[in-house]
Amino acid sequence: MNTAAHPVATGTPAANTRDADGMAVASFLLGLPGLLVLNLVLGPVAIVLALVAISRGTQRRGRALLGFALGVADLLVVLSLTIAHHGVIWQFG
């Protein structure tokens, strides 16, 4: 089989852009439910994925920026709830 006719997609600019596009969508999809549940976990993950996607040159820049904004909003929700309840509202044990 001739592999020259079918180049491997890893490491090519198209593959990197596709990966970055996936990260942009993932940041949006993780930031959205983070407003309601697991804010402390999903917020930072959404922020990191959005920043990596933007740095890799995603074609879905708007989606990455929305993911970043939702990640920041997740952390603001945790912060405002912590301030409103004079401390954390969950207990272990």
N, C-alpha and C positions, 0 to 999 in steps of 0.2 A: 504494500500500500504506500502510495506517495504522500508523505506528510507535508510536503511543500505546498500542495494545493489546499490543505486545510491547516492553517497556522493555529497554534495554540493561543488562546485569548488571554492568558494570564500575563500580566505585566504590560499589556498594551494600553495606550491612552484610552481606547474605547472601553476596555474592561475597568480601568480606574474610574472613568466617568460613570459607568453603570453601578459600580460599588458605591460611589459617592451619592448617586441618585437614590440608591437603596437606603443609605444612611440618613439622607434627608427625610425620606418618607418614614423611616423608623423613628426618627426623633419626633416627628409630628404625632405619630401614632402612640408613642410612649408618653409624650407630654400631655396629650388630651385626657386620658383616664387618670393621669397623675393629679389633676385638679380635684379629684374625688377620693382616690385611694392611693396609698403608698407614695405620698408626695415626696417624702424624704429620700426615697430610692429612685423613683422615676424622673424626678426633676433634674438631678445632676446627670443622669444617663442621657436624657433628652438634650441637655446643654452640650455635653461632650460630643454626642453624635452629630449635632448640628454644626458645631465648630469644625469637626473633622471633615464633614461633607463640604462645607464652604471652603476650607483650605485645599481640598482636592479638586475644586472647580466643578461642583455639581451644576447640572443644567436646571435643577429644581431649587434654585436659590430661594425663591419665595417660600417654598415648603420648609426649607431648612431654617429660614428666619422665623417662621411660625413655630417650628419645633423649639427653637431657642427661646422665643418669647413665652411659650407655654411652660418650658422648664423653669424659667425665672418666676413665672406666675405660681408654679407649684411650690417653689421655695418661699414665696411671699405669703401663700396661704398657710404654710406651716408656721412661719414667723408670726403672722397676725393671730392665729389661733393660740399660739404659745403665749403671746402678750396678753390676749383677751382673757385667758384662763389663769394668768399668773403662774405659768409653768406648763409643763407637758401635761397632756390630757390622757395619756395612756399609762398603764401600769403593767409591770411584769410580775406575775405571781399572786 
